Amino acid sequence: MREILAAESRAISAIPVTDDYERAVALIVERVHRNGGKLITSGMGKAGQIAMNIATTFSSTGTPAVNLHPSEAQHGDLGVVQPRDVMLLISNSGKTREIIELVALTHGLYPSIPFIVITGAPGSPLAQQADITLSTGGAPEVCPLGLTPTTSTTMMTVIGDVLVVNVMREIGFTKADYARRHHGGYLGSAARGDNQ
């Protein structure tokens, strides 16, 4: 267990920190908070689950976001995309067919929509089409087969957290703002100060 925790901790520490994080935050703030668009996240498989989590976390912290399943996008759900939006795409390999097709379909609808990509392969076909690429660092999976998305999904989650927290800071999101969006459960009570 300690070996796995240590491997994941090392992978987190090795995530490349570049100016692209500031650029990504600025792009989200500009497109969503200044221009009235929204953040659209997407990924396939395990990366899709991370994309959904990132979207819901952004939404609960003041940045309107939705998750778009890349396969469903090909069957009409692409209609959720609007010209002021920004997309955050996640693919560890940067070769996921459905995500690459989503880029083409989106550009066919609105050619100027920008893309932020989280990937373990910054030289991949997907990264080459991105406006901003955030690399996970490409650490090996802790899965004994080296196949199951484990370490890679941890990196994706951490990068999503970095984006969420920095956007919150940039827009001055407060506990009162949080309470207005989160009415139920313990977190809603904590945000309102009911538990003090």
Backbone as CSV, one residue per row, in Angstrom:
resi,resn,N_x,N_y,N_z,CA_x,CA_y,CA_z,C_x,C_y,C_z
1,MET,0.824,-1.197,0.000,0.000,0.000,0.000,0.868,1.261,0.000
2,ARG,1.918,1.268,0.837,2.774,2.442,0.897,3.503,2.679,-0.428
3,GLU,3.850,1.592,-1.128,4.510,1.733,-2.427,3.583,2.424,-3.424
4,ILE,2.315,2.045,-3.406,1.346,2.652,-4.325,1.150,4.124,-3.987
5,LEU,0.988,4.413,-2.688,0.826,5.811,-2.272,2.050,6.640,-2.641
6,ALA,3.216,6.068,-2.465,4.448,6.790,-2.788,4.553,7.048,-4.287
7,ALA,4.178,6.047,-5.083,4.234,6.208,-6.541,3.278,7.296,-7.005
8,GLU,2.075,7.305,-6.446,1.108,8.334,-6.844,1.557,9.714,-6.362
9,SER,2.141,9.776,-5.174,2.646,11.050,-4.654,3.766,11.591,-5.526
10,ARG,4.670,10.714,-5.953,5.755,11.135,-6.845,5.207,11.647,-8.163
11,ALA,4.189,10.979,-8.669,3.598,11.392,-9.946,2.960,12.778,-9.827
12,ILE,2.274,13.028,-8.717,1.682,14.343,-8.502,2.769,15.418,-8.445
13,SER,3.842,15.129,-7.713,4.933,16.092,-7.569,5.626,16.368,-8.895
14,ALA,5.549,15.412,-9.831,6.250,15.549,-11.110,5.381,16.163,-12.212
15,ILE,4.135,16.540,-11.895,3.300,17.192,-12.917,4.010,18.465,-13.379
16,PRO,4.221,18.626,-14.684,4.916,19.819,-15.171,4.112,21.091,-14.884
17,VAL,4.756,22.055,-14.242,4.113,23.338,-13.941,4.612,24.351,-14.962
18,THR,3.685,24.843,-15.776,4.037,25.789,-16.837,3.088,26.982,-16.806
19,ASP,3.400,27.971,-17.620,2.537,29.147,-17.755,1.189,28.798,-18.371
20,ASP,1.077,27.586,-18.934,-0.189,27.181,-19.550,-1.321,27.103,-18.536
21,TYR,-1.002,26.894,-17.254,-2.053,26.892,-16.234,-2.678,28.284,-16.113
22,GLU,-1.833,29.300,-16.065,-2.350,30.671,-16.002,-3.150,31.002,-17.252
23,ARG,-2.657,30.550,-18.398,-3.370,30.791,-19.656,-4.725,30.089,-19.658
24,ALA,-4.773,28.863,-19.140,-6.029,28.114,-19.097,-7.040,28.795,-18.182
25,VAL,-6.592,29.226,-17.011,-7.483,29.928,-16.081,-7.995,31.217,-16.710
26,ALA,-7.104,31.982,-17.330,-7.509,33.236,-17.967,-8.514,32.994,-19.087
27,LEU,-8.314,31.918,-19.836,-9.230,31.594,-20.936,-10.612,31.224,-20.403
28,ILE,-10.661,30.428,-19.336,-11.952,30.049,-18.746,-12.662,31.279,-18.197
29,VAL,-11.933,32.138,-17.501,-12.538,33.348,-16.937,-13.065,34.243,-18.058
30,GLU,-12.269,34.401,-19.105,-12.692,35.259,-20.219,-13.936,34.714,-20.909
31,ARG,-13.907,33.432,-21.286,-15.012,32.862,-22.070,-16.294,32.719,-21.248
32,VAL,-16.150,32.308,-19.988,-17.334,32.031,-19.172,-17.804,33.270,-18.414
33,HIS,-16.900,33.896,-17.678,-17.319,34.968,-16.770,-17.411,36.338,-17.437
34,ARG,-16.660,36.561,-18.503,-16.730,37.861,-19.179,-17.605,37.831,-20.414
35,ASN,-17.618,36.682,-21.111,-18.352,36.615,-22.379,-19.657,35.831,-22.295
36,GLY,-19.970,35.267,-21.112,-21.256,34.598,-20.932,-21.345,33.204,-21.519
37,GLY,-20.206,32.577,-21.775,-20.228,31.202,-22.266,-20.237,30.218,-21.113
38,LYS,-19.847,28.992,-21.395,-19.746,27.965,-20.355,-18.555,27.077,-20.664
39,LEU,-18.149,26.323,-19.661,-17.086,25.342,-19.830,-17.726,23.998,-20.172
40,ILE,-17.234,23.365,-21.216,-17.716,22.040,-21.603,-16.557,21.063,-21.455
41,THR,-16.740,20.050,-20.620,-15.700,19.039,-20.440,-16.087,17.771,-21.190
42,SER,-15.070,17.005,-21.581,-15.360,15.744,-22.251,-14.165,14.804,-22.155
43,GLY,-14.468,13.532,-22.081,-13.463,12.479,-22.078,-14.177,11.169,-22.335
44,MET,-13.423,10.148,-22.626,-14.010,8.833,-22.917,-13.544,7.839,-21.855
45,GLY,-14.435,6.951,-21.442,-14.070,5.937,-20.466,-13.769,6.553,-19.113
46,LYS,-12.672,6.097,-18.481,-12.305,6.607,-17.154,-12.034,8.102,-17.202
47,ALA,-11.403,8.580,-18.274,-11.152,10.012,-18.420,-12.467,10.784,-18.494
48,GLY,-13.496,10.151,-19.044,-14.814,10.787,-19.104,-15.414,10.976,-17.723
49,GLN,-15.163,10.016,-16.823,-15.643,10.159,-15.452,-14.938,11.319,-14.751
50,ILE,-13.646,11.487,-15.017,-12.915,12.618,-14.442,-13.455,13.922,-15.023
51,ALA,-13.719,13.930,-16.321,-14.261,15.134,-16.969,-15.592,15.531,-16.348
52,MET,-16.430,14.550,-16.049,-17.717,14.840,-15.425,-17.521,15.431,-14.027
53,ASN,-16.599,14.860,-13.281,-16.322,15.370,-11.940,-15.814,16.813,-11.990
54,ILE,-14.937,17.106,-12.938,-14.418,18.466,-13.079,-15.553,19.435,-13.409
55,ALA,-16.462,19.028,-14.296,-17.585,19.899,-14.661,-18.469,20.202,-13.461
56,THR,-18.783,19.172,-12.667,-19.669,19.406,-11.524,-18.978,20.250,-10.454
57,THR,-17.665,20.080,-10.309,-16.933,20.886,-9.329,-16.889,22.344,-9.766
58,PHE,-16.653,22.585,-11.040,-16.700,23.957,-11.553,-18.082,24.564,-11.337
59,SER,-19.134,23.824,-11.654,-20.492,24.358,-11.517,-20.813,24.744,-10.086
60,SER,-20.372,23.934,-9.128,-20.685,24.219,-7.729,-19.838,25.343,-7.155
61,THR,-18.818,25.763,-7.916,-17.949,26.839,-7.444,-18.035,28.076,-8.337
62,GLY,-19.176,28.243,-8.990,-19.468,29.501,-9.659,-19.141,29.608,-11.131
63,THR,-18.645,28.531,-11.740,-18.331,28.554,-13.165,-19.241,27.581,-13.893
64,PRO,-20.239,28.075,-14.645,-21.160,27.181,-15.338,-20.409,26.194,-16.242
65,ALA,-20.676,24.915,-16.028,-19.986,23.872,-16.781,-20.914,22.685,-16.994
66,VAL,-20.729,22.022,-18.122,-21.469,20.796,-18.426,-20.488,19.772,-18.968
67,ASN,-20.842,18.509,-18.822,-20.040,17.435,-19.399,-20.748,16.925,-20.647
68,LEU,-19.996,16.768,-21.718,-20.537,16.286,-22.984,-19.892,14.947,-23.314
69,HIS,-20.695,13.895,-23.376,-20.157,12.585,-23.740,-19.787,12.618,-25.224
70,PRO,-18.562,12.263,-25.579,-18.145,12.424,-26.976,-18.925,11.570,-27.968
71,SER,-19.393,10.396,-27.539,-20.196,9.578,-28.455,-21.593,10.145,-28.625
72,GLU,-22.195,10.596,-27.523,-23.526,11.188,-27.602,-23.499,12.490,-28.406
73,ALA,-22.344,13.154,-28.410,-22.222,14.384,-29.203,-22.488,14.110,-30.674
74,GLN,-22.141,12.899,-31.120,-22.342,12.547,-32.525,-23.796,12.198,-32.838
75,HIS,-24.612,12.154,-31.792,-26.027,11.815,-31.983,-26.936,12.938,-31.489
76,GLY,-26.464,14.172,-31.609,-27.315,15.323,-31.330,-26.929,16.165,-30.139
77,ASP,-26.175,15.576,-29.182,-25.836,16.344,-27.981,-24.826,17.458,-28.248
78,LEU,-24.241,17.484,-29.448,-23.344,18.575,-29.813,-24.089,19.909,-29.784
79,GLY,-25.422,19.834,-29.821,-26.246,21.043,-29.772,-26.085,21.850,-28.494
80,VAL,-25.478,21.276,-27.457,-25.256,22.017,-26.216,-24.163,23.076,-26.390
81,VAL,-23.331,22.914,-27.413,-22.208,23.826,-27.641,-22.702,25.138,-28.231
82,GLN,-22.202,26.244,-27.667,-22.534,27.580,-28.139,-21.242,28.334,-28.456
83,PRO,-21.302,29.382,-29.271,-20.075,29.999,-29.783,-19.157,30.636,-28.752
84,ARG,-19.654,30.991,-27.564,-18.799,31.625,-26.561,-18.178,30.640,-25.579
85,ASP,-18.446,29.354,-25.765,-17.980,28.336,-24.836,-16.478,28.082,-24.963
86,VAL,-15.950,27.341,-24.010,-14.582,26.834,-24.054,-14.655,25.366,-23.672
87,MET,-13.838,24.532,-24.324,-13.890,23.101,-24.059,-12.625,22.619,-23.365
88,LEU,-12.816,21.715,-22.411,-11.724,21.067,-21.693,-11.807,19.575,-21.999
89,LEU,-10.855,19.078,-22.753,-10.868,17.692,-23.200,-9.786,16.897,-22.487
90,ILE,-10.113,15.653,-22.121,-9.183,14.818,-21.372,-8.949,13.500,-22.107
91,SER,-7.686,13.207,-22.366,-7.306,11.935,-22.983,-5.865,11.646,-22.609
92,ASN,-5.631,10.559,-21.895,-4.271,10.246,-21.473,-3.353,10.015,-22.669
93,SER,-3.834,9.266,-23.653,-3.025,8.959,-24.830,-2.970,10.109,-25.821
94,GLY,-3.990,10.972,-25.772,-4.092,12.029,-26.773,-4.463,11.502,-28.145
95,LYS,-4.903,10.242,-28.180,-5.266,9.607,-29.450,-6.697,9.088,-29.447
96,THR,-7.442,9.357,-28.389,-8.793,8.811,-28.266,-9.644,9.255,-29.449
97,ARG,-10.092,8.278,-30.237,-10.785,8.578,-31.486,-11.992,9.486,-31.282
98,GLU,-12.814,9.161,-30.284,-14.049,9.923,-30.092,-13.762,11.382,-29.718
99,ILE,-12.662,11.615,-28.995,-12.324,12.985,-28.597,-11.768,13.765,-29.788
100,ILE,-10.938,13.120,-30.584,-10.412,13.786,-31.786,-11.550,14.114,-32.741
101,GLU,-12.508,13.196,-32.865,-13.681,13.463,-33.708,-14.513,14.611,-33.131
102,LEU,-14.586,14.704,-31.799,-15.341,15.783,-31.167,-14.738,17.147,-31.507
103,VAL,-13.415,17.214,-31.554,-12.758,18.467,-31.946,-13.193,18.866,-33.355
104,ALA,-13.152,17.911,-34.277,-13.530,18.201,-35.666,-14.996,18.615,-35.766
105,LEU,-15.864,17.907,-35.054,-17.291,18.229,-35.098,-17.566,19.617,-34.525
106,THR,-16.904,19.932,-33.417,-17.097,21.246,-32.784,-16.598,22.362,-33.686
107,HIS,-15.424,22.174,-34.288,-14.899,23.189,-35.197,-15.768,23.338,-36.439
108,GLY,-16.437,22.253,-36.825,-17.373,22.342,-37.940,-18.578,23.199,-37.608
109,LEU,-18.940,23.231,-36.326,-20.086,24.015,-35.872,-19.673,25.448,-35.556
110,TYR,-18.633,25.585,-34.747,-18.111,26.907,-34.339,-16.582,26.859,-34.421
111,PRO,-16.005,27.298,-35.520,-14.552,27.156,-35.742,-13.661,27.859,-34.718
112,SER,-14.189,28.864,-34.022,-13.318,29.642,-33.135,-13.324,29.169,-31.683
113,ILE,-14.073,28.110,-31.364,-14.097,27.635,-29.973,-12.716,27.113,-29.578
114,PRO,-12.174,27.601,-28.452,-10.852,27.145,-28.015,-10.930,25.849,-27.201
115,PHE,-9.829,25.104,-27.238,-9.735,23.827,-26.539,-8.565,23.823,-25.573
116,ILE,-8.846,23.393,-24.347,-7.807,23.089,-23.367,-7.754,21.571,-23.279
117,VAL,-6.561,20.996,-23.316,-6.422,19.542,-23.288,-5.567,19.123,-22.097
118,ILE,-6.052,18.123,-21.359,-5.264,17.460,-20.320,-4.858,16.100,-20.870
119,THR,-3.562,15.836,-20.936,-3.097,14.592,-21.546,-1.750,14.170,-20.974
120,GLY,-1.467,12.889,-21.091,-0.153,12.375,-20.729,0.797,12.371,-21.903
121,ALA,0.313,12.848,-23.060,1.113,12.815,-24.295,1.068,14.176,-24.975
122,PRO,1.897,15.117,-24.521,1.841,16.476,-25.071,2.204,16.591,-26.545
123,GLY,2.792,15.546,-27.136,3.086,15.570,-28.568,2.048,14.844,-29.404
124,SER,0.928,14.472,-28.791,-0.096,13.649,-29.445,-0.933,14.439,-30.452
125,PRO,-1.690,13.723,-31.294,-2.569,14.396,-32.253,-3.560,15.348,-31.589
126,LEU,-4.109,14.965,-30.432,-5.065,15.837,-29.752,-4.380,17.097,-29.248
127,ALA,-3.212,16.944,-28.634,-2.485,18.091,-28.106,-2.108,19.066,-29.215
128,GLN,-1.821,18.543,-30.395,-1.437,19.400,-31.511,-2.587,20.284,-31.980
129,GLN,-3.819,19.869,-31.683,-4.983,20.671,-32.070,-5.445,21.611,-30.955
130,ALA,-4.825,21.499,-29.790,-5.270,22.266,-28.621,-4.730,23.688,-28.656
131,ASP,-5.496,24.593,-28.044,-5.007,25.950,-27.823,-4.066,25.974,-26.626
132,ILE,-4.381,25.139,-25.627,-3.566,25.028,-24.421,-3.489,23.553,-24.036
133,THR,-2.275,23.067,-23.766,-2.101,21.676,-23.348,-1.523,21.636,-21.939
134,LEU,-2.171,20.877,-21.069,-1.700,20.657,-19.699,-1.281,19.198,-19.587
135,SER,0.009,18.971,-19.425,0.535,17.606,-19.386,0.466,17.024,-17.982
136,THR,0.064,15.758,-17.900,0.056,15.061,-16.610,1.464,14.645,-16.197
137,GLY,2.376,14.645,-17.131,3.727,14.170,-16.868,3.952,12.752,-17.348
138,GLY,2.856,12.059,-17.662,2.961,10.725,-18.244,3.548,9.660,-17.344
139,ALA,3.358,9.781,-16.034,3.877,8.764,-15.113,3.231,7.408,-15.401
140,PRO,3.964,6.299,-15.189,3.372,4.973,-15.423,2.230,4.686,-14.448
141,GLU,1.284,3.902,-14.916,0.156,3.520,-14.071,0.643,2.610,-12.930
142,VAL,0.040,2.742,-11.751,0.393,1.840,-10.651,-0.266,0.472,-10.802
143,CYS,-1.220,0.370,-11.700,-1.828,-0.933,-12.017,-0.720,-1.936,-12.329
144,PRO,-0.748,-3.150,-11.745,0.335,-4.125,-11.980,0.478,-4.521,-13.442
145,LEU,-0.575,-4.311,-14.236,-0.495,-4.600,-15.670,0.045,-3.403,-16.454
146,GLY,0.068,-2.244,-15.789,0.484,-1.024,-16.479,-0.547,-0.517,-17.462
147,LEU,-1.789,-0.965,-17.311,-2.830,-0.650,-18.295,-3.999,0.138,-17.715
148,THR,-4.525,-0.307,-16.582,-5.725,0.311,-16.020,-5.462,1.760,-15.629
149,PRO,-6.302,2.699,-16.074,-6.121,4.093,-15.669,-6.207,4.233,-14.151
150,THR,-5.081,4.501,-13.538,-4.980,4.656,-12.086,-4.219,5.940,-11.800
151,THR,-2.909,5.899,-11.980,-2.100,7.102,-11.775,-2.530,8.221,-12.723
152,SER,-2.834,7.880,-13.958,-3.207,8.909,-14.937,-4.485,9.634,-14.519
153,THR,-5.451,8.896,-13.985,-6.694,9.554,-13.574,-6.490,10.389,-12.311
154,THR,-5.542,9.969,-11.465,-5.189,10.804,-10.310,-4.632,12.140,-10.790
155,MET,-3.729,12.094,-11.780,-3.127,13.327,-12.316,-4.190,14.230,-12.935
156,MET,-5.102,13.630,-13.689,-6.173,14.410,-14.315,-7.024,15.114,-13.269
157,THR,-7.349,14.390,-12.193,-8.150,14.964,-11.115,-7.425,16.129,-10.454
158,VAL,-6.128,15.937,-10.182,-5.344,16.996,-9.542,-5.279,18.239,-10.438
159,ILE,-5.046,18.039,-11.722,-4.996,19.181,-12.650,-6.345,19.889,-12.683
160,GLY,-7.435,19.123,-12.678,-8.767,19.732,-12.615,-8.932,20.561,-11.357
161,ASP,-8.455,20.037,-10.224,-8.536,20.778,-8.957,-7.751,22.087,-9.035
162,VAL,-6.576,22.045,-9.638,-5.759,23.257,-9.783,-6.516,24.313,-10.583
163,LEU,-7.153,23.890,-11.665,-7.916,24.840,-12.488,-9.099,25.413,-11.714
164,VAL,-9.853,24.544,-11.044,-11.025,24.997,-10.280,-10.626,26.012,-9.213
165,VAL,-9.630,25.677,-8.410,-9.235,26.545,-7.294,-8.729,27.887,-7.797
166,ASN,-7.949,27.871,-8.864,-7.426,29.140,-9.379,-8.494,29.993,-10.046
167,VAL,-9.473,29.368,-10.684,-10.598,30.145,-11.221,-11.413,30.741,-10.073
168,MET,-11.643,29.949,-9.010,-12.352,30.474,-7.830,-11.654,31.729,-7.300
169,ARG,-10.345,31.669,-7.191,-9.586,32.822,-6.700,-9.720,34.009,-7.641
170,GLU,-9.660,33.725,-8.930,-9.703,34.799,-9.929,-11.046,35.528,-9.926
171,ILE,-12.136,34.794,-9.705,-13.467,35.423,-9.731,-13.926,35.870,-8.346
172,GLY,-13.106,35.633,-7.315,-13.459,36.055,-5.969,-14.646,35.298,-5.394
173,PHE,-14.716,33.996,-5.659,-15.837,33.172,-5.205,-15.790,33.009,-3.683
174,THR,-16.920,33.281,-3.022,-16.981,33.296,-1.559,-17.801,32.130,-0.998
175,LYS,-17.728,31.983,0.323,-18.538,30.973,0.999,-20.031,31.252,0.805
176,ALA,-20.406,32.527,0.800,-21.812,32.889,0.553,-22.231,32.486,-0.849
177,ASP,-21.344,32.675,-1.824,-21.629,32.240,-3.199,-21.819,30.732,-3.246
178,TYR,-20.977,30.025,-2.506,-21.063,28.567,-2.467,-22.407,28.130,-1.873
179,ALA,-22.807,28.783,-0.786,-24.054,28.422,-0.106,-25.266,28.595,-1.018
180,ARG,-25.236,29.609,-1.882,-26.365,29.829,-2.793,-26.486,28.734,-3.842
181,ARG,-25.413,27.992,-4.065,-25.422,26.935,-5.078,-25.493,25.534,-4.471
182,HIS,-25.324,25.442,-3.168,-25.218,24.123,-2.531,-26.097,24.118,-1.287
183,HIS,-27.390,23.793,-1.489,-28.357,23.916,-0.398,-28.422,22.688,0.500
184,GLY,-28.154,21.520,-0.066,-28.367,20.298,0.689,-27.128,19.757,1.357
185,GLY,-27.351,18.843,2.287,-26.279,18.085,2.905,-25.381,18.886,3.822
186,TYR,-24.328,18.206,4.267,-23.395,18.799,5.215,-22.717,20.033,4.637
187,LEU,-22.283,19.964,3.355,-21.564,21.101,2.761,-22.444,22.340,2.678
188,GLY,-23.731,22.155,2.374,-24.647,23.289,2.359,-24.774,23.924,3.735
189,SER,-24.896,23.072,4.748,-24.991,23.567,6.127,-23.705,24.284,6.555
190,ALA,-22.563,23.700,6.187,-21.277,24.302,6.546,-21.084,25.651,5.860
191,ALA,-21.508,25.742,4.609,-21.362,27.003,3.868,-22.223,28.105,4.462
192,ARG,-23.392,27.712,4.999,-24.296,28.691,5.615,-23.911,28.995,7.053
193,GLY,-23.027,28.205,7.631,-22.624,28.403,9.012,-23.581,27.778,10.011
194,ASP,-24.406,26.819,9.545,-25.381,26.177,10.427,-24.716,25.321,11.507
195,ASN,-23.486,24.867,11.248,-22.834,23.914,12.135,-21.934,24.579,13.178
196,GLN,-21.981,25.901,13.239,-21.101,26.604,14.179,-21.740,26.743,15.541
